[in-house]
Amino acid sequence: MLGILPDQTQRELFRIQLADIIDTGHALVLLADAIDWQYFENEFAPLYSNVGQRAVPIRLMVGCLMLKHLKNLGDETLAKEWIENPYMQYFCGMRCFEHDFPFDPSDLFRQAQ
């Protein structure tokens, strides 16, 4: 089932908004704002089932794969860096700072059997 990022337009009282703590001129912020994320949604959405457990949101998965390539990181290293780096979280579509990686890093790579 297609995963979606939660609607985070309303501010939460006890959660830090990334927009409040990041520099909007940072390279990852500029890149995130320049990418047409809807293109990826349109291309990958047909590959998802209409039933079953919700998948990782497309923007989050594509963003993590791009960060792995841009930063030359492994799956586990990406997860650790992502938790510490609000710019990476913003790049992947998060609106609030997260203290945990949102999925198992092994989900980034699955071998065909």
N, C-alpha and C positions, 0 to 999 in steps of 0.2 A: 504494500500500500504506500502511496506517495507520502513522504514525510514533508512537513512544513515547519518553517521557523515560527515560533509563537509570536503573536501580535504584541509588540512591545512599544506601542505608541503612547500608552498611558504610563506615566512615571510611577515607579514603585518606591514606596517610602524607605525601605531598608536595603535597596540594591543600588549599586553605583552605575550610573549611566556612562557608557564609554565616551559619548560625546562631551561629557564634562571633564574628562581627564586626559584626552588625547590631543595632540597637535594636529590640526586639520591640514597642515602642510606636509605631514610625513608622507614618504613615498608610498607606503602601503595604503594609506587613506586615499591618496590621489588615484592610485591604481584601482582600488575597490570602487571608487565613484565613477571611474572611466569605463569599467567593464560593463557590457550589456549582459547582466545576469539572467535576464528573461530569455535570452537566446539559449542558454544551457538548460533552463527549465523546459523550454519548448522541445529541445532536441532529446532530452533524457526522459521526460515524463511518459512517453509511450512505452518505455521499457519496464515500467513499474506495473505491478498487478493491482487490481481493484479490490482485492481481499487480502486478509492476513494482517500481520503486525506492521505498524508504521515503520517506514525506512528512515534512514538518516536523510535530512533535507538535502536536496540537490545542491543548493548554494554552499552549504557547509562541506559536503563531500568534495565538490569541485574546488572550493577554496583551499581545503587542506591538501589536495593533490597538487595544486599550483604552488602552495607554500613549500611542500616537500621538494619540488623541482627547483624553485627559485633559491631556496636556502640550502639545498643539497643535504636534506635531513632524512633519517630513517623514521620508521613508524613510531617507535617508542620515543625517540628524540623529539619528533614533532609534537607529540602529546605533552611532553615536559615543557618545551618552549612555548607552546600555545597557552598553557596555564599561566605562565609568567609574563606573557606579552599581550597587552591589550590591543596593540595594533594588529596582531594576527587574528584576534577574536573579532575585531571590527571588520577586517578583510573577509572573514567567513560569514558575515551577516549577523553577528550577535549585537544586540543593543545594550545589554547589561554585562558587566564584568562577571565571568564565570570562574569558579574555583576548582572545577573539575572538567576534564576532557569529556565531551558529550557522548562519546561512543568508544568501543573497544578499539585500540589502535590497529589490531590485527584485521579489522574490517576494511582497512585501506588496501589490503592485498589478500586476495583469495586465489589459490591455485585451482585450475580446472582439474577435475578428477577423471 
